[in-house]
Amino acid sequence: MPDGITTPTEIIHVNERTVACDGGGGALGHPRVYLRIAGRQVECPYCSRLYVLNAGAGDSHGH
């Protein structure tokens, strides 16, 4: 695989544009980070989990 390209360790489908990731596994995970899905997906910089926004989710413009 070329340098700079990662394969997601897990793909998680979500309904909100903001997600929290701690890598799972309790103490074996990583520090909790909050990720914002600007487009349709975001990848955790620690564990490479890929969070994908479900179709039609997160489109509301409320607070």
Stockholm file with secondary structure:
# STOCKHOLM 1.0

chainA/1-63         MPDGITTPTEIIHVNERTVACDGGGGALGHPRVYLRIAGRQVECPYCSRLYVLNAGAGDSHGH
#=GR chainA/1-63 SS CCTTCCCCSCEEEESSSEEEECCSSGGGSCCCEEEECSSSEEECTTTCCEEEECTTTTCCCCC
#=GC SS_cons        CCTTCCCCSCEEEESSSEEEECCSSGGGSCCCEEEECSSSEEECTTTCCEEEECTTTTCCCCC
//
